[in-house]
């Protein structure tokens, strides 16, 4: 059991740190820069090169890994509850009800890029299907990913549901004007109360068509996460995540995943590169976005296979233990990343929003990685769980177990 948990927690630790690659962009720049290398500071040193590397190897990939592990953790938790005689049904839904509240608080009061709310809603569908056969779960995963592609491409620039204003706002979001960039920077460099008020009132600015667009984007995120969660349940049931497959099988998965995934993602990147990252190409059927969603599934399988094989080796044991510690305190570290990022970039902190290049974000990312790798291991030397994990556990099980070791 300990080796299995170690493998899963190590993958989760890598995924958690990997999330920072893209989240820092969203925290520090106008959102168009997340999708379009020419949206903001396009003339900075290494801007296009770093964007391309992140697009191919990071964008959606670590979120996909994180979703994969979330699905597996549902099956793992139910197994533990059943073996200990605890009520699995009640615990699962109480636990994810609290996760929903944590996500809402995080998204409203700290950073609007929260994913915990989506995870909590997706968990509603996972428990009833936990005992389904791998074939059924795999079918559900494929259907959910297909739905994600449909919703992600439903609002391309030629969609008749766009009003003239909605089309203009979508293009302004993807390729913002100088005035829009200045307004966004001023917004995020304001004080906490002003920023919170702007965030709470943001929904009032949506027209009907824009609201439909927002719902499509949200649905794409939901089905993409749900599909990876179903896939995680399959891989856990088959022993893939626990390292029970042969080394030859993992190597074959790496080759297949890397070849198929990189072919689709690089082809999508080439479409963007050739078109100058035009918005019409981004959301087109079989365009950049849809190819990235599909390719991510394959590349995530390659990533996880490589990490599982690495965990079975004997080298870099200290790094593995630190990554495992990050994985065991993933919720605390996820919220800490938001706290650190917003404190660096928002106006109530250092106010660096709009003032850093992508290469500088890479340096900041390395510093945060080093801090979390050190602190997670240090914390678990003295305590049984991460601080937020402990609070979450107490609320879920209605008890107060000892925290200190």
C-alpha positions as CSV (number, residue, x, y, z in Angstrom):
1,X,0.0,0.0,0.0
2,X,2.8,2.5,0.9
3,X,4.5,2.1,-2.5
4,X,1.2,2.6,-4.3
5,X,0.4,5.8,-2.4
6,X,4.0,7.0,-3.0
7,X,3.6,6.6,-6.8
8,X,0.2,8.4,-6.8
9,X,1.3,11.2,-4.5
10,X,4.5,11.8,-6.6
11,X,2.5,12.2,-9.8
12,X,0.2,14.6,-7.9
13,X,3.1,16.6,-6.7
14,X,4.5,16.9,-10.2
15,X,1.1,18.0,-11.5
16,X,0.6,20.5,-8.7
17,X,4.0,22.2,-9.4
18,X,3.3,22.0,-13.1
19,X,0.0,23.9,-12.7
20,X,2.1,27.0,-11.8
21,X,3.6,27.2,-15.3
22,X,0.3,28.5,-16.7
23,X,-1.4,29.9,-13.6
24,X,1.4,32.5,-13.2
25,X,0.7,33.8,-16.7
26,X,-3.0,34.2,-15.8
27,X,-2.1,35.9,-12.5
28,X,0.4,38.3,-13.9
29,X,-0.8,39.3,-17.4
30,X,-4.0,40.2,-19.3
31,X,-5.8,36.9,-19.9
32,X,-5.3,37.1,-23.7
33,X,-1.6,36.4,-23.0
34,X,-2.5,32.9,-21.8
35,X,-3.9,32.1,-25.2
36,X,-2.1,34.4,-27.7
37,X,1.7,35.1,-27.7
38,X,1.1,38.4,-29.4
39,X,-1.6,39.7,-26.9
40,X,0.9,41.3,-24.5
41,X,4.5,42.2,-24.5
42,X,5.1,40.3,-27.7
43,X,8.5,42.0,-28.3
44,X,10.0,40.8,-25.0
45,X,13.0,38.5,-25.1
46,X,12.1,34.8,-25.4
47,X,8.4,35.7,-25.3
48,X,7.4,33.6,-28.3
49,X,9.8,30.7,-27.5
50,X,8.6,30.3,-23.9
51,X,4.9,30.6,-24.9
52,X,5.4,27.9,-27.5
53,X,7.2,25.5,-25.0
54,X,4.4,26.1,-22.4
55,X,1.7,25.6,-25.1
56,X,3.1,22.3,-26.3
57,X,4.3,20.8,-23.0
58,X,2.4,22.5,-20.2
59,X,-1.0,24.1,-21.2
60,X,-3.8,21.7,-20.0
61,X,-1.2,18.9,-19.5
62,X,-0.7,19.3,-15.7
63,X,-4.3,20.2,-15.2
64,X,-5.1,17.0,-17.0
65,X,-2.7,15.1,-14.6
66,X,-4.3,16.7,-11.6
67,X,-7.8,15.8,-12.8
68,X,-6.6,12.2,-13.5
69,X,-5.4,11.9,-9.9
70,X,-8.6,13.4,-8.5
71,X,-10.6,10.7,-10.2
72,X,-8.3,8.0,-8.9
73,X,-8.4,9.5,-5.4
74,X,-12.2,9.0,-5.3
75,X,-11.8,5.3,-5.8
76,X,-8.9,5.1,-3.4
77,X,-10.8,7.0,-0.7
78,X,-13.9,4.8,-1.0
79,X,-11.7,1.7,-0.7
80,X,-10.2,3.0,2.5
81,X,-13.6,3.9,3.9
82,X,-15.1,0.6,3.0
83,X,-12.2,-1.3,4.6
84,X,-12.5,0.7,7.8
85,X,-16.3,0.4,8.0
86,X,-17.0,4.1,7.6
87,X,-19.9,5.4,5.6
88,X,-18.5,6.1,2.2
89,X,-21.5,7.7,0.6
90,X,-22.0,10.4,3.3
91,X,-18.3,11.0,3.6
92,X,-17.8,11.5,-0.2
93,X,-20.5,14.0,-0.6
94,X,-19.8,15.9,2.7
95,X,-16.2,16.0,1.8
96,X,-16.9,17.5,-1.7
97,X,-19.5,19.8,-0.3
98,X,-16.7,21.4,1.8
99,X,-14.4,21.3,-1.3
100,X,-17.1,23.3,-3.1
101,X,-17.1,25.9,-0.3
102,X,-13.3,26.1,-0.3
103,X,-13.3,26.6,-4.0
104,X,-15.9,29.4,-3.9
105,X,-14.0,31.2,-1.1
106,X,-10.8,30.8,-3.1
107,X,-12.4,32.0,-6.4
108,X,-14.2,35.0,-4.9
109,X,-11.7,36.3,-2.3
110,X,-8.3,35.2,-3.6
111,X,-8.0,34.3,-7.3
112,X,-10.8,33.9,-9.9
113,X,-8.9,31.1,-11.7
114,X,-10.2,28.5,-9.2
115,X,-10.7,24.9,-10.4
116,X,-11.9,23.4,-7.1
117,X,-15.5,24.3,-7.8
118,X,-15.4,22.4,-11.1
119,X,-13.8,19.4,-9.3
120,X,-16.5,19.5,-6.5
121,X,-19.3,19.4,-9.1
122,X,-17.6,16.7,-11.1
123,X,-17.3,14.6,-8.0
124,X,-21.1,14.3,-7.9
125,X,-20.9,12.0,-10.9
126,X,-17.9,10.0,-9.8
127,X,-19.2,8.2,-6.8
128,X,-22.3,6.5,-8.4
129,X,-20.0,5.2,-11.2
130,X,-17.1,4.1,-9.0
131,X,-17.8,0.4,-9.5
132,X,-18.4,0.6,-13.2
133,X,-16.3,-1.6,-15.4
134,X,-13.1,-0.1,-17.0
135,X,-14.8,-0.3,-20.4
136,X,-17.8,1.8,-19.2
137,X,-15.5,4.3,-17.5
138,X,-13.3,4.6,-20.6
139,X,-16.4,5.1,-22.8
140,X,-17.6,7.9,-20.4
141,X,-14.1,9.5,-20.5
142,X,-14.1,9.5,-24.3
143,X,-17.6,11.0,-24.4
144,X,-16.7,13.7,-21.9
145,X,-13.6,14.7,-23.8
146,X,-15.6,14.8,-27.0
147,X,-18.2,17.1,-25.3
148,X,-15.3,19.3,-24.1
149,X,-14.2,19.7,-27.7
150,X,-17.7,20.5,-28.9
151,X,-18.2,23.2,-26.3
152,X,-14.7,24.6,-26.8
153,X,-15.3,25.1,-30.5
154,X,-19.0,26.1,-30.3
155,X,-18.2,29.8,-30.1
156,X,-15.9,30.4,-33.0
157,X,-15.9,33.8,-34.6
158,X,-18.5,32.8,-37.2
159,X,-21.1,31.6,-34.6
160,X,-24.4,33.4,-35.4
161,X,-25.1,33.6,-31.6
162,X,-22.5,36.3,-31.4
163,X,-23.8,39.8,-31.3
164,X,-21.7,42.5,-32.9
165,X,-20.8,43.6,-29.4
166,X,-20.1,40.0,-28.3
167,X,-17.8,39.4,-31.3
168,X,-15.9,42.6,-30.6
169,X,-15.5,41.8,-27.0
170,X,-14.3,38.2,-27.8
171,X,-11.6,39.6,-30.1
172,X,-10.7,42.3,-27.6
173,X,-10.2,39.5,-25.0
174,X,-8.0,37.4,-27.3
175,X,-6.1,40.3,-28.8
176,X,-6.6,43.3,-26.4
177,X,-6.0,46.9,-27.5
178,X,-3.6,49.2,-25.7
179,X,-6.5,50.8,-23.9
180,X,-7.9,47.5,-22.8
181,X,-4.5,46.4,-21.5
182,X,-4.1,49.7,-19.6
183,X,-7.6,49.2,-18.0
184,X,-6.8,45.6,-17.0
185,X,-3.4,46.6,-15.5
186,X,-5.1,49.4,-13.5
187,X,-7.8,47.0,-12.3
188,X,-5.3,44.4,-10.9
189,X,-3.0,47.0,-9.5
190,X,-5.9,48.5,-7.4
191,X,-6.5,47.8,-3.7
192,X,-8.1,44.6,-2.4
193,X,-11.5,46.1,-1.7
194,X,-11.7,47.7,-5.1
195,X,-10.6,44.5,-6.9
196,X,-13.0,42.4,-5.0
197,X,-15.9,44.8,-5.9
198,X,-14.9,44.7,-9.5
199,X,-14.8,40.9,-9.5
200,X,-18.2,40.6,-7.7
201,X,-19.8,43.0,-10.2
202,X,-18.2,41.4,-13.3
203,X,-21.2,39.3,-14.1
204,X,-23.4,42.4,-14.6
205,X,-21.3,43.3,-17.7
206,X,-22.3,40.1,-19.7
207,X,-24.8,40.4,-22.6
208,X,-27.0,37.4,-23.3
209,X,-24.7,36.2,-26.1
210,X,-21.6,36.7,-24.0
211,X,-23.3,34.8,-21.2
212,X,-23.8,31.9,-23.6
213,X,-20.1,32.1,-24.6
214,X,-19.1,32.0,-20.9
215,X,-21.3,29.0,-20.3
216,X,-19.7,27.2,-23.3
217,X,-16.2,27.9,-21.9
218,X,-17.2,26.7,-18.5
219,X,-18.8,23.6,-19.9
220,X,-15.6,22.8,-21.9
221,X,-13.6,23.1,-18.7
222,X,-16.0,20.9,-16.8
223,X,-16.2,18.1,-19.4
224,X,-12.4,18.2,-19.9
225,X,-11.8,17.7,-16.2
226,X,-14.6,15.1,-15.9
227,X,-13.2,13.1,-18.8
228,X,-9.7,13.0,-17.2
229,X,-11.3,12.0,-13.9
230,X,-13.1,9.0,-15.5
231,X,-9.8,8.1,-17.1
232,X,-8.0,8.3,-13.8
233,X,-10.6,5.9,-12.3
234,X,-9.9,3.5,-15.2
235,X,-6.1,3.7,-14.7
236,X,-6.4,3.2,-11.0
237,X,-8.7,0.2,-11.4
238,X,-6.2,-1.3,-13.9
239,X,-3.2,-0.8,-11.6
240,X,-1.6,1.6,-14.0
241,X,-1.1,4.5,-11.5
242,X,0.1,2.1,-8.8
243,X,3.0,0.9,-10.9
244,X,1.6,-2.7,-11.4
245,X,2.2,-2.8,-15.2
246,X,5.4,-4.1,-16.7
247,X,8.2,-1.8,-17.5
248,X,7.7,-2.7,-21.2
249,X,4.0,-1.6,-21.0
250,X,4.9,1.7,-19.5
251,X,7.6,2.4,-22.1
252,X,5.1,1.5,-24.9
253,X,2.6,4.0,-23.3
254,X,5.3,6.7,-23.2
255,X,6.0,6.2,-26.9
256,X,2.4,6.0,-28.0
257,X,1.4,8.9,-25.8
258,X,4.3,11.1,-26.8
259,X,4.0,10.4,-30.6
260,X,0.2,10.9,-30.8
261,X,0.0,13.7,-28.3
262,X,2.9,15.7,-29.7
263,X,1.7,15.2,-33.3
264,X,-1.7,16.7,-32.5
265,X,-0.5,19.5,-30.3
266,X,2.4,20.5,-32.5
267,X,0.1,20.5,-35.5
268,X,-2.3,22.8,-33.6
269,X,0.7,25.0,-32.7
270,X,1.7,25.1,-36.3
271,X,-1.8,26.2,-37.3
272,X,-1.6,29.0,-34.8
273,X,2.0,30.0,-35.9
274,X,1.0,30.0,-39.6
275,X,-2.1,32.1,-39.0
276,X,-0.4,34.6,-36.7
277,X,-2.5,33.2,-33.8
278,X,-5.7,34.4,-35.3
279,X,-8.8,34.0,-33.1
280,X,-10.8,32.3,-35.9
281,X,-8.1,29.5,-36.0
282,X,-8.0,29.2,-32.3
283,X,-11.6,28.2,-31.9
284,X,-12.2,26.5,-35.3
285,X,-13.3,22.9,-35.4
286,X,-10.1,20.8,-35.4
287,X,-8.2,24.1,-34.7
288,X,-5.6,24.8,-32.0
289,X,-7.8,24.5,-29.0
290,X,-9.6,21.2,-29.9
291,X,-6.3,19.6,-31.0
292,X,-4.7,20.6,-27.7
293,X,-7.6,19.1,-25.7
294,X,-7.3,15.7,-27.6
295,X,-3.5,15.7,-27.7
296,X,-3.3,16.4,-24.0
297,X,-5.0,13.1,-23.1
298,X,-2.2,11.2,-24.9
299,X,0.6,13.3,-23.5
300,X,-0.7,13.0,-20.0
301,X,-0.5,9.2,-20.3
302,X,3.1,9.6,-21.4
303,X,4.0,11.9,-18.5
304,X,2.4,9.7,-15.9
305,X,4.0,6.6,-17.3
306,X,7.4,8.3,-17.2
307,X,6.9,9.4,-13.5
308,X,5.7,5.9,-12.5
309,X,8.8,4.4,-14.0
310,X,11.0,7.0,-12.4
311,X,9.4,6.2,-9.0
312,X,10.4,2.6,-9.4
313,X,14.0,3.5,-9.8
314,X,16.5,4.1,-7.0
315,X,17.9,7.5,-8.0
316,X,16.9,11.0,-6.9
317,X,15.2,9.6,-3.7
318,X,15.3,13.0,-1.9
319,X,13.6,14.7,-4.8
320,X,11.0,12.0,-5.0
321,X,10.2,12.3,-1.3
322,X,9.8,16.1,-1.6
323,X,7.5,15.7,-4.6
324,X,5.6,13.1,-2.7
325,X,5.2,15.6,0.2
326,X,4.0,18.2,-2.2
327,X,1.4,15.7,-3.5
328,X,0.3,14.8,0.0
329,X,-0.3,18.5,0.8
330,X,-1.6,19.4,-2.7
331,X,-4.7,21.4,-1.6
332,X,-2.6,23.5,0.8
333,X,0.0,24.1,-1.9
334,X,-2.6,24.9,-4.5
335,X,-4.1,27.6,-2.4
336,X,-0.6,28.8,-1.4
337,X,0.3,29.2,-5.0
338,X,-2.7,31.6,-5.4
339,X,-1.8,33.5,-2.3
340,X,1.9,33.9,-3.3
341,X,1.0,34.8,-6.9
342,X,-1.7,37.4,-6.1
343,X,0.6,38.9,-3.4
344,X,3.3,39.3,-6.0
345,X,1.2,40.6,-8.9
346,X,-1.9,42.3,-7.5
347,X,-2.1,45.9,-6.2
348,X,-2.6,44.9,-2.6
349,X,0.8,43.1,-2.7
350,X,3.8,44.1,-4.7
351,X,1.8,45.1,-7.8
352,X,3.9,43.5,-10.4
353,X,0.9,42.8,-12.7
354,X,1.7,43.7,-16.3
355,X,5.3,44.5,-15.4
356,X,7.0,41.1,-15.9
357,X,8.1,39.2,-19.0
358,X,7.6,35.5,-19.6
359,X,11.3,34.7,-18.8
360,X,11.0,36.5,-15.5
361,X,7.9,34.4,-14.7
362,X,10.0,31.3,-15.3
363,X,12.5,32.5,-12.6
364,X,9.6,33.3,-10.2
365,X,8.2,29.8,-10.9
366,X,11.5,28.1,-10.0
367,X,11.6,30.1,-6.8
368,X,8.1,29.1,-5.8
369,X,8.9,25.5,-6.7
370,X,11.9,25.5,-4.5
371,X,9.9,27.0,-1.6
372,X,7.1,24.5,-1.9
373,X,9.4,21.5,-2.3
374,X,11.3,22.5,0.9
375,X,8.3,23.6,3.0
376,X,6.1,20.6,2.2
377,X,8.8,18.1,3.4
378,X,9.5,20.3,6.4
379,X,5.8,20.5,7.3
380,X,5.2,16.8,7.1
381,X,8.2,16.1,9.3
382,X,6.2,17.7,12.1
383,X,2.6,17.3,11.2
384,X,0.5,14.5,9.8
385,X,-1.3,16.5,7.1
386,X,-1.2,19.9,5.3
387,X,-3.0,22.7,7.2
388,X,-5.9,22.9,4.7
389,X,-6.1,19.1,4.4
390,X,-6.4,18.9,8.2
391,X,-9.3,21.4,8.3
392,X,-10.9,19.6,5.4
393,X,-10.6,16.3,7.1
394,X,-12.0,17.6,10.4
395,X,-15.1,19.1,8.6
396,X,-15.6,15.9,6.6
397,X,-15.3,13.4,9.4
398,X,-16.7,15.6,12.2
399,X,-13.8,14.9,14.6
400,X,-10.5,16.4,15.7
401,X,-7.6,13.9,15.2
402,X,-4.1,14.9,16.3
403,X,-2.3,17.1,13.8
404,X,1.2,16.9,15.2
405,X,3.3,13.8,14.7
